[in-house]
Amino acid sequence: MEMQPKVSVIVPIYNAKPYLSHCLETLVHQTLEDLELILVLDCPTDGSDEIAEEYARKYDNIRLIRNERNLHASESRNRGLKIAKGEYIGFSDADDFQELRMYEDMYRTAKQEDADVVLVDRKSCTPEKCEPVSYARQMQVQGGREFLKENLLSLIRGDFKLYTSWLYTHLYRRKFIEDAGLSLFDSRKMMAEDLLFNIQVYHRLLQQDGKLVYLPQAYYYYMVYEGSLCHSMSFYTFDMTVPLLVQICREMTGSKVLSETELNRALGARITDKLYSAFCKEVRMFGVFASCRRLMKYRKIEELASALRKYGVWYDVRLPLKKNIFGYLLRVLMG
């Protein structure tokens, strides 16, 4: 009888050739036994597929999926989720890397705490400089319902202090993800789909009395370099931002896990902040008048209009003056 892997790690791979070997080295040499690696080849054109295939021939715990067309990261991750066998699920980007004990420590914590989700820290690096993490002598695991509520609110507002919005800092119980019916939204049509996924996860944990614990140690190395998707201006336009905001509103509408006042203020501040940022990007790309016309077409989206009507704050001290002014004009515009 085939043993169930303790952890399945899903890695979508597009054009990551300069970094991919290092990423895979830190995954195949994890200290956790019974780890499954799912590499999803998203039609790379730089030879990344050859590297992945070489590792798959060498290591029996690697499974390859080949997309027939370029699906981008989220749909590639969803394909990995469908075939994952691990008790828990982790994610890695193909251009990042991990401490070798990352998944052993996270899995051990998950089992000791009977946690549905484990959260850890990350460390940002550049190709020119990346200092190793230092390990805390004692790591006091944090958790509890109030801790979970606080972090859900911070995810909605966008002022998170822990690395809660990223997939790769989390380990998820696969049964929880499947029972909740969760998957990632298409990253070709929405920005920050990983943030939305974690809002859904944290919300469902609260609804179902699930358990999240935080292990305050950096294990994941996040590479920052020019040319990554987050540096693309088109990533922040209205077309990519509005679907995210609509889905956040839909997820949280009618929720009883947060107070009505807390939720309305968090949603209002988030919508104001993200639409202002998108507007500024659009002005740089299309000019003021074209951007105003583009903004006008969103005035009838009920999820956004309703959230702004319920905001109830005419000056939010968490937002700069220019964003408060923009927010006031938004509320006038959306009635």
C-alpha positions in Angstrom: 0.0 0.0 0.0 1.4 3.4 -1.1 2.3 5.7 1.8 0.6 9.1 1.8 3.1 11.9 1.6 3.3 14.2 4.6 3.5 17.3 2.5 3.0 18.1 -1.2 4.8 21.2 -2.5 3.4 22.7 -5.7 5.8 24.7 -7.9 4.4 26.4 -11.1 7.3 26.9 -13.5 7.4 29.4 -16.4 10.7 31.1 -17.3 12.8 30.7 -14.2 16.0 29.1 -15.6 18.5 31.3 -13.7 17.0 30.4 -10.4 15.2 27.1 -10.8 18.0 24.7 -10.0 18.7 26.4 -6.7 15.0 26.3 -5.9 14.7 22.6 -6.7 17.9 21.8 -4.8 16.5 23.2 -1.6 13.3 21.2 -2.1 14.7 17.8 -2.9 17.1 18.1 0.0 14.4 19.0 2.6 14.9 17.2 5.9 11.3 16.1 6.0 10.8 12.5 4.8 7.8 11.6 2.6 7.6 14.9 0.8 6.0 15.1 -2.7 7.1 17.7 -5.2 4.6 18.7 -8.0 6.3 20.7 -10.7 3.8 22.3 -13.1 5.4 23.2 -16.4 3.6 26.2 -17.7 5.0 26.2 -21.3 8.4 27.7 -20.5 10.5 28.9 -23.4 13.9 29.3 -21.7 14.8 25.7 -21.0 13.2 25.6 -17.5 11.4 22.5 -18.6 14.6 20.6 -19.3 15.9 21.4 -15.8 12.6 20.2 -14.2 12.6 17.0 -16.4 16.2 16.3 -15.3 15.3 16.5 -11.6 12.2 14.4 -12.2 14.4 11.6 -13.7 16.7 11.8 -10.7 14.2 12.0 -7.8 11.3 9.6 -7.4 9.2 12.0 -5.3 8.9 14.5 -8.2 5.7 14.5 -10.3 5.5 16.6 -13.5 2.5 18.2 -15.0 2.7 19.8 -18.5 0.2 22.5 -19.4 -0.8 22.4 -23.0 -1.0 26.2 -23.0 0.3 29.0 -20.7 -2.1 29.2 -17.8 -0.1 31.4 -15.5 0.6 30.7 -11.8 -2.8 30.3 -10.3 -4.3 27.8 -12.7 -1.0 25.9 -12.7 -1.3 25.7 -8.9 -4.9 24.5 -9.2 -3.8 21.7 -11.4 -1.2 20.7 -8.8 -3.9 20.8 -6.1 -6.1 18.4 -8.0 -3.4 15.6 -8.0 -1.7 16.4 -4.6 -1.7 13.4 -2.2 0.0 15.0 0.8 -1.6 15.4 4.2 -0.6 19.1 4.0 0.0 21.4 1.0 2.8 23.9 0.5 3.7 26.2 -2.4 6.9 27.6 -3.8 7.7 30.0 -6.6 10.2 28.6 -9.0 12.6 31.6 -8.5 12.7 31.4 -4.7 14.3 28.9 -2.3 13.9 27.5 1.2 15.7 26.6 4.3 16.2 22.8 4.3 14.3 22.3 7.5 11.3 24.4 6.5 8.8 21.7 5.8 10.0 19.5 8.7 9.5 22.3 11.2 6.1 23.3 9.7 4.8 19.8 9.5 5.9 19.0 13.1 4.2 22.2 14.3 1.0 21.3 12.4 0.9 17.9 14.0 1.8 19.0 17.5 -0.8 21.7 17.4 -3.4 19.8 15.3 -3.5 22.9 13.1 -5.3 23.3 9.8 -2.8 26.0 8.7 0.7 26.9 9.8 2.2 30.4 9.0 5.9 31.3 9.0 8.1 34.2 8.0 10.1 34.9 4.9 13.3 36.8 4.0 13.7 39.0 0.9 16.8 38.7 -1.2 18.3 40.1 -4.4 20.4 38.1 -6.8 23.4 40.2 -5.6 22.8 39.8 -1.9 21.1 37.2 0.3 22.1 36.7 3.9 21.1 33.5 5.6 18.4 33.5 8.3 19.2 33.2 11.9 17.3 30.7 14.0 15.6 31.7 17.2 16.6 29.7 20.2 13.0 29.4 21.3 10.0 29.8 19.1 6.8 30.4 20.9 3.9 29.3 18.6 1.1 31.8 18.5 -2.5 31.2 17.6 -6.1 31.4 18.9 -9.3 32.8 17.6 -8.6 36.5 18.3 -5.2 36.2 16.6 -6.9 34.7 13.6 -9.6 37.5 13.5 -6.9 40.2 13.8 -5.0 38.8 10.9 -8.1 38.4 8.7 -8.9 42.0 9.3 -5.4 43.0 8.4 -5.6 41.0 5.2 -8.8 42.8 4.2 -7.4 46.2 5.1 -4.1 45.5 3.5 -2.0 46.5 6.5 -0.7 43.1 7.4 2.4 42.9 9.6 3.0 39.2 9.2 3.5 37.4 5.9 -0.2 36.4 5.7 -1.0 37.3 2.1 1.5 34.9 0.5 0.9 31.2 -0.3 4.4 30.1 0.3 4.6 31.2 3.9 1.7 28.8 4.7 1.2 25.1 5.1 -2.4 24.0 4.6 -4.2 20.8 5.6 -5.3 19.4 2.3 -8.6 18.1 3.7 -9.5 21.6 5.0 -8.9 23.1 1.5 -10.9 20.3 -0.2 -13.8 20.4 2.3 -14.0 24.2 2.0 -14.0 23.9 -1.8 -11.2 26.4 -2.2 -9.1 27.1 -5.3 -7.2 30.0 -6.7 -8.7 32.6 -9.0 -7.2 33.0 -12.4 -4.1 35.3 -12.1 -4.6 36.3 -15.8 -7.7 38.2 -14.7 -7.0 39.3 -11.2 -4.1 40.7 -9.1 -3.2 39.3 -5.7 -5.2 36.1 -6.1 -3.0 34.6 -3.4 -4.2 37.3 -0.9 -7.8 36.5 -1.8 -7.1 32.8 -1.3 -5.8 33.5 2.2 -8.7 35.8 3.0 -11.0 32.9 2.1 -8.9 30.5 4.2 -8.8 32.7 7.3 -12.5 33.4 7.0 -13.5 29.8 6.6 -11.2 28.8 9.6 -13.1 31.3 11.7 -16.5 30.1 10.4 -15.6 26.4 11.1 -13.6 26.8 14.3 -10.5 25.8 12.4 -7.0 26.4 13.7 -4.1 28.5 12.5 -0.8 28.8 14.3 2.1 31.1 13.6 5.7 29.9 13.9 7.8 33.1 14.2 10.8 32.0 12.1 11.9 32.9 8.6 12.4 29.8 6.3 11.5 31.1 2.9 13.8 33.2 0.7 11.8 35.5 -1.6 13.8 36.8 -4.6 13.3 40.4 -5.7 14.6 41.3 -9.2 13.6 43.4 -12.2 11.3 41.9 -14.6 9.1 40.0 -12.1 5.3 40.2 -12.5 4.9 42.5 -9.5 7.1 45.2 -11.3 4.7 45.3 -14.3 2.5 48.4 -14.4 -0.4 46.5 -16.1 -0.6 44.3 -13.0 -2.1 47.2 -11.0 -4.7 48.5 -13.5 -8.4 48.7 -12.8 -9.0 45.6 -14.9 -6.8 43.6 -12.5 -7.7 45.4 -9.3 -11.5 45.6 -9.5 -12.1 41.8 -9.7 -10.0 41.3 -6.6 -12.1 43.9 -4.6 -15.4 42.4 -5.9 -14.4 38.9 -4.8 -13.3 40.1 -1.3 -16.7 41.8 -0.9 -18.5 38.7 -2.0 -16.5 36.5 0.4 -17.2 38.8 3.4 -20.8 39.9 2.7 -23.0 38.8 5.5 -20.1 37.4 7.5 -20.7 37.0 11.3 -17.1 36.4 12.4 -16.2 40.1 12.5 -18.3 43.0 13.8 -20.2 44.9 11.2 -18.3 48.1 12.0 -14.9 46.4 11.8 -15.8 44.8 8.5 -17.3 47.9 6.8 -14.3 50.0 7.8 -11.8 47.4 6.6 -13.6 47.0 3.2 -14.1 50.7 2.7 -10.4 51.5 3.4 -9.2 48.6 1.1 -11.4 49.7 -1.8 -10.3 53.3 -1.5 -6.7 52.4 -1.2 -6.6 49.9 -4.1 -8.7 52.0 -6.5 -6.5 55.1 -5.8 -3.4 53.1 -6.6 -4.9 51.7 -9.8 -6.1 55.2 -10.8 -2.6 56.6 -10.4 -1.2 53.7 -12.6 -3.8 54.3 -15.2 -3.1 58.0 -15.3 0.5 57.3 -16.1 -0.5 54.8 -18.8 -3.5 56.5 -20.4 -3.8 60.1 -19.1 -6.2 61.7 -16.6 -9.3 62.0 -18.8 -9.1 58.4 -20.1 -8.5 57.1 -16.6 -11.6 59.1 -15.2 -13.7 57.6 -18.0 -12.4 54.1 -17.1 -13.2 54.7 -13.4 -16.7 55.8 -14.2 -17.6 52.4 -15.8 -17.2 50.8 -12.4 -19.7 53.0 -10.6 -22.5 50.5 -11.0 -20.7 47.5 -9.5 -23.0 46.9 -6.6 -20.4 45.1 -4.4 -18.1 48.1 -4.5 -20.9 50.7 -4.2 -22.5 48.9 -1.3 -19.3 48.6 0.6 -18.5 52.3 0.1 -21.9 53.3 1.3 -21.4 51.3 4.5 -17.9 52.6 5.0 -19.2 55.2 7.5 -15.9 57.1 7.8 -15.4 60.4 6.1 -11.8 60.7 7.1 -9.8 57.5 7.8 -6.6 58.3 9.8 -5.0 55.1 8.3 -5.1 56.7 4.9 -3.1 59.7 3.6 -5.0 62.9 2.8 -5.0 62.4 -0.9 -6.5 58.9 -0.5 -9.2 60.3 1.8 -10.1 62.9 -0.8 -10.2 60.3 -3.5 -12.4 58.1 -1.3 -14.8 61.0 -0.7 -15.1 61.5 -4.5 -15.6 57.8 -5.0 -18.5 57.8 -2.6 -20.1 60.7 -4.3 -19.5 59.0 -7.7 -21.0 55.7 -6.6 -23.9 57.3 -4.7 
